[in-house]
Amino acid sequence: MSVLPIVMYGTPSLHETSVPVAEITDEIRRLAADMIETMYAAKGIGLAAPQIGRNIRLFVADADQVEIESRNPRVFINPEIVEESVEDEPYTEGCLSIPGVEGEVWRPSRVRVRAKDEHGNAFELEAEDLLARVIQHETDHLNGVLFIDRMEKSKRALLAGKLSALRRETEEALGAGAAQGKGGEGGSAD
């Protein structure tokens, strides 16, 4: 397994819609394992394939991790949120692709997701609280949506300086041919 470079804010591909995984191959399983290792190394609780430069509908999550012994990573391939609660809750989110930036996002407190695991087994999972939020956050990544896109405009405006600086830094790196790999931020939602 390998720790992969994380794509940073300002990279255009983060706003693209990902394509479904046509077949779950050994390559996809290795990618999922590498993504789990990358997520843990970056101290994240979720990571979507677009964040490591792959435009496919795949994410990994572990909202249970506190200590190594309690890790419970999950792989979601071609996920689809099929139900969500009526009640929304606010929560301060962060993102491994947007280091140093956090903001309040309102999301349904409970969701039901349908997906396949890394072995091709279909499953349906009802999640609430933090895991529900991570599932929604990572699914947004697969749809080209970042958490900052879901923030209230007035609250996002307060982050404009940080976001502009991150975008410039990424654009300069892209121009220099270093499209990825600035690492992540501890404790981010992904």
BAFI-3210 file (N, C-alpha, C; in Angstrom, 3 decimals, decimal comma, padded with zeros to 6 digits):
// residues 190
n [1|2|3|4|5|6|7|8|9|10|11|12|13|14|15|16|17|18|19|20|21|22|23|24|25|26|27|28|29|30|31|32|33|34|35|36|37|38|39|40|41|42|43|44|45|46|47|48|49|50|51|52|53|54|55|56|57|58|59|60|61|62|63|64|65|66|67|68|69|70|71|72|73|74|75|76|77|78|79|80|81|82|83|84|85|86|87|88|89|90|91|92|93|94|95|96|97|98|99|100|101|102|103|104|105|106|107|108|109|110|111|112|113|114|115|116|117|118|119|120|121|122|123|124|125|126|127|128|129|130|131|132|133|134|135|136|137|138|139|140|141|142|143|144|145|146|147|148|149|150|151|152|153|154|155|156|157|158|159|160|161|162|163|164|165|166|167|168|169|170|171|172|173|174|175|176|177|178|179|180|181|182|183|184|185|186|187|188|189|190]
n.u [000,845|000,318|000,913|-000,837|-000,503|-002,400|-004,878|-005,094|-007,141|-008,250|-007,438|-008,774|-010,082|-011,337|-013,855|-015,257|-017,658|-017,629|-017,066|-018,907|-017,623|-016,814|-016,047|-015,052|-011,917|-008,647|-006,940|-008,656|-009,241|-006,668|-006,296|-008,333|-007,334|-004,934|-006,036|-007,285|-005,039|-003,852|-005,820|-005,731|-003,048|-003,151|-004,720|-007,465|-011,047|-012,397|-012,099|-012,199|-012,045|-011,574|-009,972|-007,486|-006,788|-008,217|-010,891|-013,289|-016,188|-015,772|-015,189|-013,618|-014,128|-013,963|-015,432|-015,329|-012,818|-010,616|-008,548|-005,881|-006,576|-009,338|-010,111|-012,228|-012,437|-014,317|-015,337|-016,770|-018,215|-019,443|-021,504|-024,805|-026,991|-029,937|-031,920|-032,724|-032,823|-035,387|-034,752|-032,170|-028,792|-026,318|-022,742|-019,281|-017,170|-014,245|-011,623|-009,417|-008,399|-008,525|-006,707|-006,499|-008,846|-012,080|-015,620|-019,086|-021,611|-024,831|-026,526|-028,511|-029,259|-029,322|-028,813|-029,455|-027,489|-026,627|-024,374|-021,361|-018,927|-015,310|-015,088|-017,067|-019,533|-022,855|-024,347|-026,436|-026,612|-027,615|-026,944|-026,028|-025,504|-022,054|-020,979|-022,986|-022,719|-020,086|-020,435|-022,164|-020,531|-018,340|-019,676|-020,542|-018,030|-017,696|-019,513|-018,473|-018,645|-017,681|-017,281|-017,270|-018,821|-021,329|-021,681|-023,151|-023,381|-022,486|-020,874|-018,984|-017,770|-016,173|-014,013|-012,693|-010,111|-008,277|-009,026|-008,453|-005,675|-004,913|-005,836|-004,226|-001,689|-001,963|-002,473|-000,037|001,631|000,538|001,142|003,839|004,044|003,591|001,095|-000,096|-000,008|000,469|-000,041|-002,066|-004,562|-004,773|-007,453|-009,493|-012,623|-012,385]
n.v [-001,189|002,305|005,739|008,274|011,277|014,187|015,961|019,442|022,308|024,450|023,018|022,194|019,710|018,944|019,948|018,449|016,029|012,712|009,531|006,428|003,400|000,868|-001,814|-003,826|-004,283|-005,809|-003,639|-001,538|-002,396|-002,218|000,524|001,449|000,450|001,905|004,446|004,320|004,068|006,521|008,305|007,776|008,486|011,198|011,967|012,045|011,466|010,621|010,107|010,901|009,581|011,618|013,347|012,283|012,429|010,777|010,295|008,819|007,100|006,553|006,253|006,340|005,780|006,386|006,972|006,143|005,921|006,362|005,391|003,283|000,574|000,617|001,101|001,192|000,969|001,777|001,004|002,610|002,113|003,433|004,926|005,768|008,009|007,178|007,881|010,479|012,205|014,457|016,480|018,834|019,387|021,575|021,607|021,908|021,646|020,323|019,804|017,624|018,458|021,149|022,544|023,941|025,368|025,733|025,342|026,041|023,772|022,859|019,825|016,862|014,843|012,127|009,448|007,100|004,949|003,402|001,115|-000,475|-002,708|-003,179|-005,740|-006,131|-006,605|-005,734|-003,321|-001,791|000,951|002,466|005,498|007,779|010,970|011,685|009,809|009,852|012,468|012,405|010,594|012,110|014,349|013,180|012,023|014,342|015,246|013,416|014,380|016,733|018,806|020,906|021,261|023,955|025,039|024,583|026,158|028,972|031,990|034,371|033,432|032,006|034,067|035,172|033,542|034,102|035,257|033,264|031,174|032,250|032,506|029,798|028,831|030,293|029,326|026,620|026,879|027,952|025,793|023,872|025,039|024,743|022,114|020,432|019,002|017,779|016,812|018,186|017,199|016,882|017,982|017,659|015,939|016,616|016,432|015,072]
n.w [000,000|-000,542|000,298|-001,157|-003,179|-002,385|-004,103|-004,407|-003,465|-006,021|-008,123|-011,177|-011,675|-009,326|-009,427|-011,216|-012,393|-011,357|-012,993|-013,171|-011,663|-013,747|-013,559|-010,863|-010,169|-009,536|-009,578|-008,796|-006,202|-005,056|-005,315|-003,582|-001,142|-000,990|-000,819|001,671|003,330|002,737|003,670|006,464|006,971|006,495|008,533|008,170|007,860|005,737|002,200|-001,155|-004,497|-006,530|-005,076|-005,093|-007,628|-009,361|-011,447|-010,650|-009,298|-006,286|-002,857|000,387|003,880|007,404|010,086|012,626|013,649|016,244|017,698|016,585|016,982|016,843|014,266|011,418|008,435|005,504|002,200|-000,519|-003,497|-006,467|-005,072|-003,960|-002,635|-001,249|000,444|002,723|005,860|007,011|008,751|009,115|010,186|011,589|011,129|011,640|008,995|007,363|004,935|003,293|000,896|001,071|002,946|006,232|006,180|007,401|007,798|008,498|007,641|006,662|006,801|006,056|008,899|008,849|006,598|003,949|002,168|-000,894|-002,254|-003,564|-002,191|-001,967|-002,903|-004,634|-003,577|-003,152|-001,023|001,471|003,568|006,523|007,894|010,506|012,088|012,421|010,519|008,560|007,673|006,637|004,519|002,882|002,352|000,994|-001,174|-002,382|-003,336|-005,424|-007,148|-007,952|-006,130|-003,497|000,086|000,750|-001,215|-000,312|001,849|003,616|001,807|003,029|005,108|003,705|002,371|004,320|004,249|001,966|001,515|002,437|000,723|-001,797|-001,612|-001,350|-003,814|-005,621|-004,892|-005,598|-008,361|-009,190|-008,578|-010,294|-012,713|-012,614|-012,965|-010,842|-009,881|-007,680|-004,171|-001,601|000,810|003,778|006,130|009,569|011,113|009,344|007,575|005,258]
ca.u [000,000|001,069|000,263|-000,957|-000,587|-003,771|-005,131|-005,423|-008,111|-007,753|-007,280|-010,086|-010,730|-012,157|-015,222|-015,805|-018,459|-016,902|-017,741|-019,059|-016,641|-017,447|-015,721|-014,208|-010,742|-007,561|-006,449|-009,597|-009,033|-005,399|-006,546|-009,100|-006,408|-004,038|-006,820|-007,455|-003,749|-003,677|-006,760|-005,181|-001,797|-003,515|-005,588|-008,808|-012,074|-012,960|-011,292|-012,835|-011,092|-011,119|-008,963|-006,172|-006,603|-008,943|-012,248|-014,211|-017,117|-015,229|-014,629|-013,390|-014,497|-013,869|-015,840|-015,192|-011,421|-010,079|-007,248|-005,601|-007,300|-010,772|-010,349|-013,261|-012,561|-015,342|-015,155|-018,041|-018,028|-020,682|-022,506|-026,005|-027,799|-031,303|-032,860|-032,119|-033,779|-035,957|-034,068|-030,774|-028,007|-025,065|-021,508|-018,104|-016,467|-012,961|-011,368|-007,993|-008,019|-008,586|-006,104|-006,560|-010,138|-013,233|-016,829|-020,333|-022,445|-026,055|-026,792|-029,398|-028,577|-029,369|-028,936|-029,313|-026,651|-026,496|-023,070|-020,674|-017,641|-014,165|-015,208|-018,202|-020,767|-023,774|-024,836|-027,177|-026,221|-028,251|-025,944|-026,466|-024,490|-020,811|-020,839|-023,910|-022,100|-018,939|-020,980|-022,652|-019,374|-017,570|-020,525|-020,427|-016,777|-017,908|-020,366|-017,766|-019,077|-016,853|-018,081|-017,381|-019,913|-022,582|-021,728|-023,868|-022,504|-021,860|-019,814|-017,914|-017,073|-015,163|-012,871|-012,232|-008,663|-007,609|-009,309|-007,690|-004,261|-004,775|-006,015|-003,006|-000,606|-002,199|-002,290|001,412|002,178|000,090|001,936|005,202|003,996|003,407|-000,346|-000,606|000,925|000,860|-000,417|-003,404|-004,728|-005,249|-008,808|-010,438|-013,668|-011,807]
ca.v [000,000|003,555|007,015|008,991|012,735|014,706|017,091|020,630|023,305|025,218|022,068|022,149|018,395|018,795|020,381|017,597|014,889|011,451|008,489|005,181|002,326|-000,134|-003,152|-003,805|-005,091|-005,758|-002,256|-000,757|-002,811|-001,613|001,957|001,636|000,225|003,070|005,590|004,162|004,411|007,968|008,952|007,681|009,254|012,616|012,145|012,325|010,459|010,263|010,521|010,539|009,358|012,858|014,002|011,719|012,570|009,765|010,775|007,686|007,163|005,717|006,934|005,548|006,540|005,761|007,964|005,515|005,848|007,188|004,760|002,291|-000,672|000,751|001,507|000,452|001,621|001,280|001,383|002,871|002,196|003,863|005,178|006,546|008,304|006,853|008,466|011,359|012,705|015,779|017,448|019,155|019,836|022,244|021,003|022,531|020,683|020,643|018,967|017,404|019,210|022,582|022,592|025,185|026,031|025,038|026,145|025,394|023,266|022,189|018,599|015,917|014,142|010,682|009,069|005,698|004,915|002,118|001,103|-001,768|-002,675|-003,475|-007,106|-006,141|-006,914|-004,609|-003,151|-000,582|001,330|003,642|006,158|009,019|011,803|011,957|008,967|010,384|013,689|012,019|010,014|013,207|015,161|012,448|011,915|015,653|015,250|012,641|015,213|017,981|019,822|020,995|021,713|025,416|025,355|024,412|027,124|030,224|032,925|035,338|032,744|031,679|035,319|035,377|032,677|034,456|035,473|031,961|030,400|032,847|032,153|028,377|028,684|030,807|028,380|025,431|027,235|028,068|024,430|023,233|025,644|024,217|020,677|019,674|019,101|017,169|016,403|019,049|016,561|017,159|018,672|016,742|016,032|017,080|015,485|014,201]
ca.w [000,000|-000,675|000,580|-002,425|-003,064|-002,363|-004,999|-003,626|-003,909|-007,153|-009,224|-011,842|-011,640|-008,116|-009,733|-012,272|-011,967|-011,549|-013,769|-012,416|-011,798|-014,603|-013,074|-009,668|-010,509|-008,554|-009,564|-007,975|-004,807|-004,614|-005,175|-002,343|-000,019|-000,946|-000,348|003,120|003,937|002,561|004,587|007,817|007,043|006,509|009,694|007,693|008,134|004,448|001,053|-002,424|-005,590|-007,166|-004,246|-005,399|-009,066|-010,130|-011,689|-010,574|-008,171|-005,221|-001,690|001,590|005,076|008,717|011,080|013,941|014,082|017,313|017,893|015,538|017,249|016,579|012,884|010,699|007,131|004,584|000,803|-001,192|-004,945|-007,122|-004,031|-004,281|-001,448|-001,660|001,399|003,721|006,845|006,764|009,603|008,833|011,335|011,218|011,624|011,039|008,157|006,756|003,770|003,055|-000,309|001,383|004,280|006,994|005,998|007,964|007,730|008,890|006,557|007,099|006,040|006,735|009,995|008,605|005,186|003,555|000,966|-001,583|-002,924|-003,576|-001,500|-002,829|-003,419|-005,555|-002,859|-002,987|000,344|001,796|004,921|007,102|008,734|011,132|012,723|011,704|009,331|007,546|007,143|005,812|003,285|002,042|001,966|-000,016|-002,366|-003,031|-004,107|-006,650|-008,004|-008,238|-005,165|-002,296|001,231|000,724|-002,138|000,437|002,951|003,381|001,084|003,939|005,858|002,753|002,056|005,352|003,930|000,617|001,490|002,534|-000,483|-002,904|-001,430|-001,680|-005,263|-006,270|-004,613|-006,422|-009,771|-009,413|-008,578|-011,533|-013,776|-012,500|-013,219|-009,600|-009,713|-006,466|-003,160|-000,496|002,068|004,261|007,399|010,585|011,597|008,342|007,218|004,240]
c.u [000,882|000,234|000,324|-000,961|-002,047|-003,858|-005,639|-006,467|-007,480|-007,483|-008,649|-010,808|-011,573|-013,599|-015,844|-016,628|-017,712|-017,747|-017,848|-017,898|-017,342|-017,242|-014,783|-013,083|-009,734|-007,000|-007,343|-009,413|-007,739|-005,574|-007,294|-008,198|-005,442|-004,772|-007,043|-006,161|-003,506|-004,565|-006,210|-003,917|-002,073|-004,421|-006,991|-009,768|-012,825|-012,051|-011,963|-011,786|-010,672|-010,030|-007,568|-005,992|-007,276|-010,399|-013,240|-015,023|-016,708|-014,794|-014,454|-013,723|-014,255|-014,162|-015,697|-013,793|-011,109|-008,665|-007,093|-006,419|-008,774|-011,077|-011,352|-013,448|-013,623|-015,045|-016,535|-017,756|-019,388|-021,794|-023,662|-026,768|-029,254|-032,357|-032,090|-033,201|-034,257|-035,181|-032,601|-030,102|-026,759|-023,872|-020,356|-017,314|-015,126|-012,744|-009,867|-007,499|-008,038|-007,997|-006,208|-007,870|-011,229|-014,439|-018,062|-021,160|-023,650|-026,284|-027,828|-028,619|-028,533|-029,510|-028,916|-028,566|-026,619|-025,188|-022,585|-019,379|-016,530|-014,178|-016,376|-019,521|-021,608|-024,203|-025,632|-026,891|-027,016|-027,259|-026,539|-025,261|-023,238|-020,652|-021,772|-023,320|-020,929|-019,422|-021,460|-021,500|-018,599|-018,375|-020,531|-019,155|-016,963|-018,768|-019,734|-018,128|-018,161|-017,700|-018,254|-018,481|-021,264|-022,707|-022,610|-022,893|-021,783|-020,716|-018,658|-017,103|-015,970|-013,893|-012,206|-010,717|-007,890|-007,794|-008,540|-006,216|-004,016|-004,872|-004,757|-001,843|-000,742|-001,975|-000,808|002,057|001,786|000,895|003,355|005,238|003,858|001,950|-000,851|000,462|001,359|000,459|-001,795|-003,382|-005,296|-006,684|-009,818|-011,438|-013,242|-010,473]
c.v [001,241|004,737|007,824|010,496|013,187|015,946|018,268|021,522|024,190|024,330|021,897|020,809|018,177|019,215|019,583|016,469|013,606|010,435|007,218|004,218|001,209|-001,549|-003,032|-004,816|-005,061|-004,344|-001,367|-001,115|-002,221|-000,113|002,237|001,461|001,399|004,302|005,517|004,549|005,921|008,740|008,932|008,521|010,751|012,964|012,593|011,229|010,080|010,768|010,003|010,442|010,653|013,583|013,415|011,632|011,526|010,180|009,610|007,778|006,139|006,622|005,947|006,428|005,702|006,824|007,418|005,628|006,862|006,693|003,670|001,023|-000,588|001,172|000,579|001,085|000,950|001,819|001,499|003,058|002,448|004,132|006,028|006,763|008,149|007,419|009,375|011,898|014,098|016,837|017,590|019,611|020,552|021,501|021,706|021,459|021,236|019,683|018,831|018,149|020,719|022,781|023,969|025,931|025,141|025,943|025,331|025,033|022,572|020,989|017,755|015,104|012,630|010,449|007,552|005,716|003,491|002,169|-000,338|-001,607|-003,081|-004,892|-007,237|-006,478|-005,656|-004,540|-001,861|-000,297|002,550|004,234|007,418|009,745|011,938|011,102|009,444|011,619|013,345|011,442|011,116|014,060|014,475|012,256|013,238|015,726|014,526|013,404|016,568|019,129|019,754|021,524|023,225|025,872|025,272|025,385|028,314|031,217|033,887|034,703|032,356|032,930|035,604|034,559|033,049|034,622|034,165|031,159|030,933|032,472|030,686|028,152|029,144|029,830|027,126|025,731|027,381|026,686|023,691|023,755|025,119|022,702|019,824|019,755|018,591|017,160|017,367|018,444|016,963|017,857|017,696|017,014|016,505|015,993|014,615|014,661]
c.w [000,000|-000,224|-000,711|-002,201|-003,172|-003,242|-004,168|-004,301|-004,980|-008,353|-009,882|-011,719|-010,385|-008,347|-010,877|-011,661|-012,311|-012,307|-012,928|-012,660|-012,570|-014,070|-011,877|-009,871|-009,365|-008,453|-008,694|-006,502|-004,247|-004,393|-003,873|-001,122|000,128|-000,434|001,158|003,831|003,872|003,532|006,013|007,972|007,146|007,688|009,286|008,100|006,866|003,351|-000,207|-003,524|-006,299|-006,369|-004,426|-006,916|-009,927|-010,241|-011,737|-009,287|-007,101|-004,081|-000,557|002,788|006,321|009,761|012,493|014,505|015,177|017,584|016,840|015,739|016,863|015,144|012,202|009,320|006,267|003,201|000,173|-002,680|-005,582|-006,103|-004,546|-002,977|-001,863|-000,714|002,339|004,637|006,461|007,542|009,214|010,124|010,843|011,806|010,925|010,305|007,712|005,611|003,561|001,824|-000,095|002,778|004,928|006,891|006,581|007,857|008,063|007,658|007,184|006,194|006,785|007,773|009,794|007,110|005,058|002,231|000,423|-002,365|-003,047|-002,795|-002,469|-003,395|-004,390|-004,898|-002,702|-001,525|000,439|003,261|005,345|008,095|009,334|011,701|011,849|010,447|008,219|006,884|006,222|004,482|002,348|001,511|000,839|-001,299|-003,114|-003,874|-005,440|-007,650|-008,303|-007,316|-003,944|-001,143|001,232|-000,229|-001,437|001,615|002,583|002,768|002,025|004,728|004,942|002,419|003,076|005,087|002,609|000,532|001,517|001,250|-001,681|-002,816|-001,787|-003,185|-005,999|-006,105|-005,485|-007,892|-010,111|-009,475|-009,853|-012,712|-013,786|-012,701|-011,979|-009,196|-008,379|-005,397|-002,107|000,833|002,495|005,589|008,401|010,965|010,585|008,013|006,067|003,932]
res [m|s|v|l|p|i|v|m|y|g|t|p|s|l|h|e|t|s|v|p|v|a|e|i|t|d|e|i|r|r|l|a|a|d|m|i|e|t|m|y|a|a|k|g|i|g|l|a|a|p|q|i|g|r|n|i|r|l|f|v|a|d|a|d|q|v|e|i|e|s|r|n|p|r|v|f|i|n|p|e|i|v|e|e|s|v|e|d|e|p|y|t|e|g|c|l|s|i|p|g|v|e|g|e|v|w|r|p|s|r|v|r|v|r|a|k|d|e|h|g|n|a|f|e|l|e|a|e|d|l|l|a|r|v|i|q|h|e|t|d|h|l|n|g|v|l|f|i|d|r|m|e|k|s|k|r|a|l|l|a|g|k|l|s|a|l|r|r|e|t|e|e|a|l|g|a|g|a|a|q|g|k|g|g|e|g|g|s|a|d]
***
